[in-house]
Amino acid sequence: MWIKIASFILRFRLYIASVLLVLTVLMGYFATKTEMAYELVNVIPEDDPTNITYQQFKQTFGEDGSMVVVGVATDKLFQLEFFQDWYRFSKDIEGLQNVANIISLPKLYNLERNDSLWKFQVKPLVENEPQTQAEVDAIEAAIQNLPFYHNYLFNPETNATMIAITFDSTATQTKRRESLVAELQALGDELSKKHNVELSYSGVPYIRTINSQKISKELLLFTFLSIVITGIFILIFFRSLQIVASSLIMVAICLTYTIGSMYLMGFKIGILTALIPPLIVVISIQNSVYLLNVYHFEYRTHKNKMLALTRTISKIGVASLLTNLTTAIGFGVFSFTGSSLLDEFGRLAAVNIMVVYVLSVLLIPILFSFLPGPSNKQLRHLDRKTLSGVLSFVNRIVFNHRKWVYSAAIVLVAVSSIGLSKVHTFGYILDGISPKEKLYKDLKFFEQNFGGLFPFEVYIDTKEEGMVRDLGVLQRLELLSRKMEEYPELSRPMSVSELMKFINQAYYRGNPKRYILPNPLEMGKILNMMPNQYNKKNSDLLKSLIDTTYRYTRISCQIADVGTTRNEEIRQSLRAQIDSVFPPEEFNVEITGKSVVHVKGNSYLIKNLSVSLGWAFMIIGIIMALLFSSYKMIGIALLPNLLPLFMTLGIMGFSGISLKESTILIFGVAFGIVVDLTIHYLAKYRFELKKYDYNISQAVRASIDHSGFSMIYTTVILFFGFIIFAFSSFGGTVYLGLLTSLSLAFGLFSNLFLLPSLLLGMEKRMNMRESMKSSVIELEEEDI
């Protein structure tokens, strides 16, 4: 069949090239429409109870973690000149397009009791820009006498304050967010320079904006580096600018299809999908190297270019299909995790790997059919003494010292087992961000002065409309809030009980000692002074704390980025306290918020590592079963591919690298790619078995000599293709690059030494003739 396919490709190469050109232009157009991802991707499945609770919470109270915060700590805070500029700074921010709301010291409000109208009136603390120090002193005194605001916007102990800014939906989920953040920082820079103070910026939208900008830059950097590095190695291996140029044309076309397919599949460029273009560069070069090596071997045999290209396609067609398929499986199994984030990554990578395979089989033969046959100089790499010496060394070890290979494998497994026992699951929301970066330092500023920034919510269903007004419920809210204050990792809780204490203070004409919950008699009078408050414009805070039916309420606070382990400990401890304050038979109370979803997502991904890898092993095992209808051969084929993963886990344990979203990718990706080496070796091994009348020793030696070149070439290219991720500013991506590169290196040695050793070790225990007769997939060369 592949002879006919090869003949068709070469006979109609002009037509095929024309179609590919049109498709490439079309995909290029779609590539220009691909956008960066600005919305936060949900990691956990939609039907997970944690996600269901979180979505219900958002339907009731709106999006949490939607604020950008700007903070400063300075003794100048209540000095006239600085306070005036802080006032103007707040006004300027409020005037920015797409800013929905801000809260700051100059924008605070107080409640005043109006006996003549028998109601509370909301009045701004700062009606106009103060003109004298006495006015500023009065403002400071007023804030000091309002405990409601302490440690929310103002920390009296450190003289720190912050401005909380809410962007509208247009800015939060589009590219406009980047320019809005830039405008905000430009205003802040003016204030910083004038008063020689450092402003800190943070908040979930801000962190996502900075990360999106870094992802965009790294996408370009890594794609460029992958092209340069692979181009250099192709030049070193083949010593031909012609081959380098042809390979880079192939890379450019593959990249166009990859980025264009993102748009067609409805995906955007995020922290994981941004890794795919540079990976596609490396994988497309890997395919090119295999094809070119076979082409050069064939051409050197008979010097007939078209015959060599035809035989190249026919020889490598099925084997290359299987290697790309296993690589695609390594990525594609992430779709089985149930995570939309990994599902996008897995599907996009798997589809484009198979597209690269098709393009490789079509483009490389077509391109070289129009070029002169390789010169003697270009064929010298086939006789390179260095590689020949390496392969001779491999043969000596495999044939004369197999016990060394087995012993080394056993020792590596034993040592890796110790490291494996040290592997743990742990992650931060700002995972991988260096403590030296301003983004990290700014987050710590807010954690130290205000307790944290990541939403941590207690969502309460009283099961009856109007119950939130009940004093007993308010007292329960107050009690639970005080218990939550015992956790230093949490910011000061905000609930309707705090609001009622604020109102009670206003009822007693601003007496700070009356910042307590009202008694039943006071409660009745206060409620009479608040008719229809829920529908008034000045009740935004009330709306954010209770729903329109007064059935649902919340205790809202923020948690520091303490890591998944401590976050889970806090939740478990708080859960017991919640149940003691709000009996489960009377109330439904859930802990939720973005930070809780993040922790759940991390644990969910780790739990599903075994599931995704299990699918990969099973599917690839089926492929091996189709190649060799022998359980022993399936075991021999899979064992050299499990060892590198085991060793990588051991290194992670010894190095203290935890399992998290980024490092979990290593195993599926590395397994899928390392299996490629096995398939290429076994493809040649099957052919050599028939050639040497099923003499395993001769077949093993010939397979090492022939396939070893391509295995080493492609592994070197893949190694350096992945190692470029070590230059990322994201720690998780750095580990992905380093550990995947190590896995590939381990995989090369495992397939060069352990796989042939196992084949030789089974020489007297297996009937290869019968095993191959019953195989379903044929990989051997076809007669021409």
C-alpha positions in Angstrom: 0.0 0.0 0.0 2.7 2.5 0.9 4.4 2.0 -2.5 1.2 3.2 -4.1 1.0 6.1 -1.6 4.6 7.1 -2.3 4.1 6.9 -6.1 0.9 9.0 -5.8 2.7 11.7 -3.7 5.6 12.0 -6.1 3.6 11.7 -9.3 1.1 14.5 -8.3 3.5 16.5 -6.2 2.7 19.8 -8.0 -1.0 19.4 -7.3 -0.4 18.4 -3.7 2.0 21.3 -3.2 -0.5 23.8 -4.7 -3.3 22.5 -2.3 -0.9 22.7 0.7 0.0 26.3 -0.3 -3.6 27.4 -0.4 -4.3 25.6 2.9 -1.2 27.2 4.5 -2.4 30.7 3.4 -5.8 30.0 4.8 -4.4 28.7 8.1 -2.1 31.7 8.2 -5.2 33.9 8.1 -6.8 32.0 10.9 -3.5 32.3 12.9 -3.7 36.1 12.8 -7.1 35.8 14.6 -5.8 33.7 17.5 -5.9 35.6 20.8 -4.3 35.5 24.2 -6.4 33.9 27.0 -7.4 36.5 29.6 -10.1 34.7 31.4 -9.2 32.3 34.2 -9.5 28.7 33.0 -11.4 26.3 35.3 -9.1 23.4 36.0 -11.7 21.1 37.7 -14.6 19.4 35.9 -18.0 21.1 35.7 -19.7 18.4 37.6 -17.3 18.4 40.5 -19.1 19.4 43.8 -16.5 22.1 44.5 -17.1 23.6 41.1 -20.9 23.4 41.5 -20.8 25.2 44.8 -18.5 27.9 43.4 -20.7 28.5 40.4 -23.8 28.8 42.7 -21.8 31.2 44.8 -21.0 33.4 41.8 -24.6 33.3 40.6 -25.6 34.7 44.0 -22.9 37.2 44.7 -21.1 37.7 41.4 -17.4 37.2 40.5 -14.9 37.0 43.3 -11.3 38.1 43.0 -12.2 40.7 40.4 -10.3 43.6 42.0 -6.9 45.1 41.2 -5.3 46.6 44.3 -2.7 49.4 44.6 -1.0 49.7 47.9 1.6 51.9 49.7 3.0 52.1 53.2 4.4 55.5 54.2 4.5 57.8 57.1 3.5 60.6 54.7 0.0 59.1 54.3 -1.8 61.7 56.3 0.5 64.6 55.4 -1.3 67.3 53.4 0.8 67.1 50.1 0.8 63.3 49.9 -2.9 62.9 50.9 -3.8 65.5 48.2 -1.9 63.5 45.6 -3.5 60.3 46.8 -6.9 61.9 46.5 -6.1 63.0 42.9 -4.6 59.6 42.2 -7.9 58.0 43.2 -9.9 60.4 41.1 -7.7 59.8 38.1 -8.1 56.0 38.4 -11.8 56.4 38.7 -11.8 58.4 35.5 -10.0 55.6 33.5 -12.2 54.0 30.8 -13.5 50.5 31.9 -13.0 51.2 35.6 -16.3 50.3 37.1 -15.7 51.2 40.8 -12.9 52.0 43.2 -12.6 52.0 47.0 -9.9 54.1 48.7 -9.4 56.3 51.7 -10.6 59.5 49.9 -13.6 57.5 48.7 -14.8 56.2 52.1 -18.3 56.7 53.4 -19.7 57.1 56.9 -23.3 56.6 58.2 -25.0 59.4 60.1 -28.2 59.1 62.1 -30.8 61.6 61.1 -33.5 61.8 63.8 -35.7 64.2 61.9 -36.0 61.8 59.0 -35.6 58.7 61.2 -33.1 57.1 58.8 -29.4 56.7 58.2 -27.7 58.9 55.7 -24.6 57.9 53.8 -22.1 60.7 53.6 -18.5 60.7 52.2 -15.7 61.1 54.7 -13.9 63.3 52.2 -16.3 65.6 50.3 -13.6 67.6 48.6 -9.8 67.7 48.3 -8.5 68.9 51.6 -6.6 72.2 51.5 -5.1 72.3 55.0 -3.3 69.9 57.3 -6.1 70.4 59.9 -8.6 68.9 57.4 -6.3 65.9 56.8 -5.9 65.4 60.5 -9.7 65.4 60.9 -10.0 62.8 58.2 -7.4 60.7 59.9 -9.2 61.0 63.2 -12.4 60.0 61.6 -10.9 56.9 60.0 -9.2 55.9 63.3 -12.6 56.1 65.0 -14.2 53.8 62.4 -13.1 50.2 63.2 -15.1 49.0 60.2 -12.4 50.1 57.8 -9.4 48.9 59.9 -7.3 46.3 58.1 -9.5 46.5 55.1 -8.2 49.6 53.3 -6.1 50.9 56.1 -3.6 49.3 58.5 -3.1 51.7 61.4 -0.1 49.7 62.7 2.0 50.0 59.5 0.3 53.1 58.0 -0.4 51.1 54.9 -3.4 51.7 52.6 -4.7 50.4 49.3 -7.0 51.3 46.5 -9.3 48.5 45.4 -10.3 48.8 41.7 -12.9 46.9 39.9 -12.7 46.6 36.1 -15.8 46.1 34.0 -16.3 42.9 32.0 -15.0 44.4 28.8 -11.6 44.9 30.4 -11.3 41.8 32.5 -11.7 39.3 29.6 -10.1 41.2 26.7 -6.8 42.6 25.6 -8.0 46.0 26.9 -6.9 44.8 30.4 -3.3 45.1 29.4 -3.6 48.7 28.3 -5.7 49.5 31.4 -3.1 48.1 33.7 -0.4 50.1 31.8 -2.4 53.3 32.3 -2.9 52.5 36.0 0.9 52.0 36.4 1.7 55.2 34.5 -0.5 57.1 37.0 1.2 55.3 39.9 4.7 56.0 38.5 4.0 59.8 38.7 3.0 59.5 42.3 6.0 57.3 43.2 8.5 59.6 41.6 7.1 62.7 43.2 7.0 61.3 46.8 9.8 58.7 46.5 7.5 55.9 47.6 7.1 52.4 46.1 3.6 51.4 45.0 2.6 47.7 45.1 0.2 46.2 42.6 -1.7 42.9 42.8 -5.0 41.2 42.7 -6.2 38.3 40.6 -6.8 40.3 37.4 -3.5 42.1 37.7 -1.5 38.8 38.2 -3.3 37.3 35.2 -2.4 40.3 33.1 1.3 40.2 34.0 1.4 36.5 33.4 -0.4 36.8 30.0 2.2 39.3 28.9 5.0 37.0 30.0 3.4 34.1 28.2 3.1 36.1 25.0 6.8 37.1 25.2 7.9 33.5 26.0 5.8 32.1 23.2 7.9 34.2 20.7 11.1 33.6 22.6 10.8 29.8 22.8 9.5 29.4 19.3 12.5 31.4 18.0 15.0 29.5 20.2 13.5 26.1 19.1 13.9 27.1 15.5 17.5 28.3 16.0 18.6 25.3 18.1 17.1 22.7 15.8 18.5 24.5 12.8 22.0 24.5 14.3 21.8 20.8 15.1 20.5 19.9 11.6 23.4 21.8 10.2 25.8 20.0 12.5 24.4 16.6 11.6 23.9 17.0 7.9 26.4 19.7 7.0 23.9 21.1 4.4 22.3 24.6 4.2 19.9 23.1 1.7 18.6 20.7 4.3 18.5 23.4 6.9 16.4 25.6 4.6 14.1 22.8 3.7 13.6 21.8 7.3 12.8 25.4 8.3 10.3 25.7 5.5 8.6 22.6 7.0 8.8 24.2 10.5 7.2 27.4 9.3 4.3 25.6 7.6 3.7 23.4 10.7 3.7 26.5 13.0 1.2 28.2 10.7 -1.2 25.2 10.9 -0.7 24.9 14.7 -1.5 28.5 15.5 -4.3 28.6 13.0 -5.8 25.4 14.4 -6.0 27.1 17.9 -8.5 29.6 16.4 -10.4 26.9 14.5 -10.7 24.8 17.7 -11.9 27.8 19.7 -8.8 27.9 22.0 -6.7 30.8 23.1 -3.0 31.1 23.9 -2.6 30.3 27.6 0.2 29.1 29.9 0.0 25.5 28.5 -1.1 26.1 24.9 1.7 28.5 24.5 4.1 25.6 24.9 2.7 23.8 21.8 4.2 25.9 19.0 7.9 25.3 20.2 7.1 21.7 20.8 5.7 21.4 17.3 9.0 22.8 15.9 10.9 20.1 17.7 8.6 17.3 16.7 8.5 18.4 13.0 12.3 18.4 13.0 12.3 15.0 14.5 10.1 13.7 11.7 12.4 15.4 9.2 15.5 13.8 10.6 14.0 10.3 10.4 12.9 10.8 6.8 16.2 12.4 5.8 18.3 9.6 7.4 16.4 6.9 5.5 16.5 9.0 2.3 20.3 9.3 2.6 20.8 5.6 3.3 18.7 4.7 0.3 20.3 7.3 -2.0 23.8 6.1 -1.1 22.8 2.6 -2.1 21.8 3.3 -5.8 22.1 7.0 -6.4 18.5 7.2 -7.8 16.8 10.2 -6.2 13.2 9.4 -7.0 13.6 5.7 -6.2 15.2 6.7 -2.9 12.3 9.0 -2.0 9.7 6.4 -3.0 11.4 3.8 -0.8 11.8 6.3 2.1 8.0 6.9 2.1 7.2 3.2 1.9 9.8 2.2 4.5 9.0 4.8 7.1 5.3 5.3 6.5 3.7 3.0 9.0 6.6 3.3 11.5 6.4 7.1 11.4 2.7 6.9 11.7 3.0 4.8 14.9 5.7 7.0 16.4 3.6 10.1 15.9 0.5 8.4 17.1 2.2 7.3 20.3 3.5 10.9 20.8 0.0 12.2 20.2 -1.4 9.7 22.7 1.2 10.9 25.3 -0.4 14.4 24.9 -3.9 13.4 24.2 -4.4 11.3 27.4 -4.7 14.6 29.2 -8.2 14.9 27.8 -9.1 12.1 30.1 -8.4 14.1 33.2 -11.7 16.0 33.0 -9.8 19.3 33.3 -10.7 21.8 30.6 -7.2 23.3 30.9 -5.4 20.0 30.2 -8.1 18.9 27.8 -7.4 21.9 25.5 -3.6 21.3 25.8 -4.0 17.6 25.1 -6.4 17.9 22.1 -4.5 20.7 20.5 -1.2 19.0 20.8 -2.5 15.6 19.7 -4.3 17.0 16.6 -1.3 19.0 15.5 1.2 16.2 16.0 -0.8 14.1 13.5 -1.0 17.1 11.2 2.8 17.4 11.4 3.0 13.7 10.5 0.9 14.2 7.3 2.8 17.4 6.4 6.2 15.6 6.9 5.3 12.7 4.7 4.1 15.0 2.0 6.4 18.0 2.2 9.8 16.5 2.8 9.7 14.1 -0.3 8.1 16.8 -2.4 10.7 19.4 -1.5 13.6 17.1 -2.1 12.1 15.8 -5.3 12.8 19.3 -6.8 16.3 19.5 -5.3 19.4 17.7 -6.6 20.3 14.4 -5.0 22.5 14.6 -1.9 26.2 15.1 -2.6 28.9 12.8 -1.1 29.7 15.6 1.4 26.1 15.6 2.6 26.2 11.8 3.0 29.4 11.8 5.1 27.3 12.0 8.3 26.3 8.3 7.7 29.9 7.3 8.3 30.7 9.7 11.1 33.3 8.0 13.3 32.1 9.5 16.5 28.6 8.1 16.2 29.9 4.9 14.7 32.2 4.6 17.7 29.3 5.2 20.1 27.2 2.5 18.4 30.2 0.1 18.5 30.5 0.7 22.2 26.7 0.0 22.6 27.1 -3.3 20.8 30.0 -4.3 23.0 28.1 -3.6 26.2 24.9 -5.3 24.9 26.6 -8.4 23.6 29.4 -8.9 26.2 28.2 -7.2 29.4 24.4 -7.6 29.6 24.7 -8.3 33.3 26.1 -4.7 33.7 23.0 -3.4 32.0 20.6 -5.4 34.1 22.5 -4.5 37.3 22.5 -0.8 36.4 18.8 -0.9 35.7 18.1 -2.6 39.1 20.3 -0.1 41.0 18.5 2.8 39.2 15.1 1.4 40.1 16.2 0.9 43.8 17.6 4.4 44.1 14.6 5.9 42.2 12.3 4.1 44.6 13.8 6.0 47.5 13.4 9.3 45.7 9.8 8.3 44.7 8.9 7.9 48.4 9.9 11.6 48.8 7.6 12.9 46.0 4.8 15.1 47.3 2.0 17.2 45.9 2.3 20.8 46.7 1.6 24.0 44.9 1.2 27.8 45.2 -1.2 30.1 43.3 1.9 32.0 42.3 3.8 28.8 41.6 7.1 29.3 39.9 7.3 33.1 40.3 10.7 34.0 41.6 10.8 35.8 45.0 13.0 38.4 43.3 10.3 39.5 40.9 8.2 42.5 41.7 5.0 40.5 41.2 6.0 38.3 44.1 7.2 41.1 46.3 4.0 43.1 45.8 1.9 40.1 46.7 3.9 39.7 50.0 3.3 43.4 50.7 -0.5 42.9 50.7 -0.2 39.6 52.7 1.9 41.3 55.4 -0.3 44.4 55.6 -3.8 43.1 54.8 -3.6 39.3 55.3 -3.9 38.1 51.7 -5.5 38.6 48.3 -6.9 35.3 47.1 -10.7 34.9 47.7 -11.6 32.6 50.5 -15.4 32.5 51.1 -17.8 31.0 53.5 -21.1 30.6 51.6 -24.2 30.2 53.9 -27.7 29.1 53.1 -30.0 29.7 56.0 -32.7 27.6 54.3 -35.4 30.3 54.9 -36.0 33.6 53.3 -35.5 36.6 55.6 -33.4 34.7 58.1 -30.2 36.8 57.5 -32.0 39.6 59.4 -32.4 37.4 62.4 -30.2 38.5 65.3 -29.4 34.9 66.1 -27.9 34.4 62.6 -26.0 37.6 62.9 -24.5 36.4 66.2 -23.5 33.2 64.6 -21.8 35.2 61.8 -20.0 37.3 64.3 -18.8 34.2 66.3 -17.5 32.5 63.2 -15.8 35.7 62.0 -13.9 35.9 65.3 -12.8 32.3 64.9 -11.6 33.0 61.4 -9.5 35.9 62.7 -7.5 33.4 64.7 -5.9 32.2 61.4 -3.0 34.6 60.5 -3.1 33.5 56.9 -6.6 35.0 56.5 -7.5 38.7 56.1 -10.1 40.3 58.3 -13.4 38.7 57.5 -16.2 40.8 56.1 -19.9 39.8 56.7 -23.2 41.4 57.3 -22.5 41.2 61.0 -19.6 43.7 60.5 -22.0 45.9 58.6 -24.6 45.8 61.4 -21.9 46.7 63.9 -21.0 49.7 61.7 -24.7 50.7 61.6 -25.0 50.3 65.4 -22.0 52.6 65.8 -23.8 55.1 63.6 -27.0 54.7 65.7 -24.9 55.8 68.7 -23.7 58.8 66.7 -20.2 57.4 65.9 -19.2 56.1 69.3 -16.4 53.6 68.4 -17.2 51.7 71.7 -20.6 50.8 70.1 -19.0 48.9 67.3 -20.8 45.8 68.4 -23.9 43.9 67.4 -27.1 45.6 68.5 -29.3 44.0 71.1 -32.9 42.9 70.1 -34.4 46.2 71.0 -31.7 48.2 69.1 -32.1 45.8 66.2 -35.7 46.6 65.8 -35.1 50.4 65.8 -32.2 50.1 63.4 -34.2 48.0 60.9 -37.0 50.7 61.1 -34.4 53.2 60.0 -33.4 51.2 57.0 -36.5 50.9 54.8 -35.9 49.3 51.4 -32.2 49.8 51.8 -31.5 46.9 49.5 -32.8 48.7 46.5 -30.8 51.9 47.1 -27.7 52.8 45.2 -25.7 53.3 48.4 -26.3 49.7 49.5 -23.7 48.1 47.1 -21.9 46.6 50.1 -25.1 45.1 51.4 -25.8 43.6 48.0 -22.4 42.0 48.0 -23.0 40.3 51.4 -26.6 39.1 51.1 -29.0 38.1 48.4 -32.4 39.8 47.6 -34.3 37.2 49.6 -32.2 37.5 52.7 -31.7 33.7 52.6 -28.1 33.5 51.5 -25.1 35.3 52.9 -21.4 35.1 53.0 -18.3 35.7 55.1 -15.8 37.1 52.7 -12.0 37.2 53.3 -8.8 36.6 51.5 -6.1 34.0 52.1 -2.4 34.4 51.7 -0.6 32.2 49.1 0.3 29.6 51.7 0.4 26.6 49.4 -2.1 23.8 48.8 -1.2 21.8 51.9 -1.7 24.6 54.4 -4.8 25.8 52.6 -6.3 22.4 53.0 -5.3 22.3 56.7 -7.1 25.6 57.2 -10.2 24.4 55.4 -10.4 21.2 57.4 -9.9 23.0 60.7 -12.4 25.7 59.8 -14.9 23.1 58.7 -15.1 21.7 62.2 -15.6 25.2 63.6 -18.3 26.0 61.0 -20.3 22.9 62.0 -20.1 23.9 65.7 -21.4 27.4 64.9 -23.8 26.6 62.1 -25.3 23.1 62.8 -25.5 21.2 59.5 -29.1 20.1 60.2 -30.1 23.8 60.2 -27.8 25.5 57.7 -25.9 24.6 54.6 -22.5 26.1 54.8 -19.7 25.6 52.2 -16.2 27.0 51.9 -15.5 28.2 48.4 -13.7 30.9 46.4 -11.0 31.0 43.8 -8.3 29.8 46.3 -10.4 26.8 47.2 -11.0 25.9 43.5 -7.3 26.2 42.9 -6.4 23.8 45.7 -9.1 21.4 44.5 -7.8 21.6 41.0 -4.3 20.8 42.0 -5.3 17.7 44.0 -7.6 16.7 41.2 -4.8 16.8 38.6 -2.5 14.8 40.8 -5.2 12.2 41.4 -5.8 11.8 37.7 -2.1 11.4 36.9 -2.4 7.6 37.2 -5.6 7.7 35.1 -4.0 9.6 32.2 -0.8 7.5 32.3 -2.9 4.4 32.6 -4.7 5.3 29.4 -1.4 6.0 27.7 0.1 2.6 28.8 -3.0 0.8 27.7 -3.3 2.4 24.3 0.4 2.1 23.5 0.3 -1.4 24.9 -2.4 -2.3 22.4 -0.2 -0.9 19.6 2.7 -3.1 20.8 0.3 -6.0 20.8 -0.6 -5.4 17.2 3.1 -5.3 16.3 4.1 -8.4 18.3 1.4 -10.9 19.3 3.4 -11.9 22.4 3.0 -10.8 26.0 6.8 -11.2 26.5 7.5 -8.8 23.6 4.9 -6.3 24.9 6.7 -6.4 28.2 10.1 -6.0 26.6 8.9 -3.1 24.6 7.3 -1.2 27.5 9.9 -1.8 30.2 12.6 0.4 28.7 10.0 3.2 28.5 8.9 2.9 32.1 12.4 3.1 33.5 13.0 6.8 32.4 9.7 7.8 34.0 10.6 6.0 37.3 14.0 7.7 37.3 12.5 11.1 36.7 10.1 10.7 39.6 13.1 9.7 41.7 14.9 12.9 40.8 11.9 14.9 41.6 11.7 13.3 45.0 15.4 13.9 45.8 15.3 17.5 44.4 12.1 18.4 46.3 10.2 19.1 43.2 6.5 18.6 43.8 3.8 17.2 41.6 1.7 20.0 40.3 0.0 21.2 37.1 3.2 21.8 35.1 5.3 18.8 36.3 2.4 16.4 35.8 2.7 17.0 32.0 6.2 15.5 32.0 5.1 11.9 32.2 2.6 11.6 29.5 4.7 13.8 27.1 8.0 11.9 27.8 6.4 8.5 27.7 4.7 9.2 24.3 8.0 10.5 22.8 10.3 7.9 24.3 8.1 5.1 22.9 9.0 6.6 19.5 12.5 5.3 19.9 11.3 1.9 20.8 9.0 1.7 17.7 11.8 2.9 15.4 14.2 0.3 16.8 11.6 -2.5 16.7 10.6 -1.6 13.2 14.1 -2.1 12.0 14.5 -5.1 14.2 11.5 -6.8 12.6 12.9 -6.3 9.1 16.4 -7.5 10.2 14.9 -10.6 11.8 13.5 -11.7 8.4 16.6 -10.6 6.6 18.8 -12.8 8.9 16.3 -15.7 9.0 15.2 -14.9 12.6 18.6 -14.8 14.1 18.0 -12.5 17.0 21.7 -11.6 17.7 22.4 -10.5 14.1 19.1 -8.6 14.0 19.8 -6.8 17.3 23.3 -5.8 16.1 22.1 -4.6 12.7 19.2 -2.6 14.3 21.6 -0.8 16.6 23.9 0.1 13.7 21.1 1.3 11.5 18.5 2.8 13.9 21.1 4.1 16.4 21.9 7.1 14.1 18.3 8.4 14.0 17.7 7.6 17.6 20.7 9.7 18.7 20.0 12.5 16.3 16.4 12.9 17.2 17.0 12.6 21.0 19.7 15.3 20.9 17.3 17.6 19.0 14.4 16.8 21.3 16.7 17.2 24.4 17.7 20.7 23.4 14.3 21.5 22.1 12.8 20.9 25.6 15.7 22.4 27.5 14.9 25.8 26.1 11.9 25.9 28.6 14.5 26.1 31.4 14.8 29.8 30.4 11.2 30.4 31.3 10.3 32.9 34.1 7.7 30.3 35.3 9.3 27.8 37.6 6.8 25.1 36.6 7.8 25.5 32.9 11.5 25.4 33.9 10.9 22.0 35.6 8.9 20.8 32.6 11.9 21.6 30.3 14.6 20.1 32.5 12.8 17.0 33.6 11.4 16.2 30.2 14.9 16.6 28.7 16.3 14.2 31.3 13.5 11.7 30.7 14.3 11.7 27.0 18.0 11.2 27.7 17.2 8.4 30.0 14.9 7.0 27.3 17.7 7.0 24.7 20.1 5.1 27.0 17.3 2.7 28.0 16.4 1.9 24.4 20.0 1.7 23.2 21.2 -0.6 26.1 18.3 -2.2 28.0 15.9 -2.9 25.0 18.5 -4.8 22.9 19.7 -6.6 26.1 16.2 -7.8 26.9 15.8 -9.0 23.3 19.0 -11.0 23.5 18.2 -12.3 26.9 14.9 -13.8 25.6 16.6 -15.3 22.5 16.2 -18.9 23.7 12.8 -18.3 25.3 10.9 -16.9 22.4 9.8 -18.1 19.0 10.1 -14.9 17.0 9.0 -16.5 13.8 5.6 -17.5 15.3 5.3 -14.1 17.1 5.7 -12.2 13.9 3.5 -14.4 11.9 0.5 -13.6 14.1 1.2 -9.9 14.3 -1.4 -7.5 12.8 0.7 -4.6 11.7 3.5 -5.1 9.3 6.5 -2.7 9.4 9.0 -4.3 7.2 10.2 -2.9 3.9 8.1 -3.6 0.8 9.6 -5.0 -2.4 9.9 -2.5 -5.2 
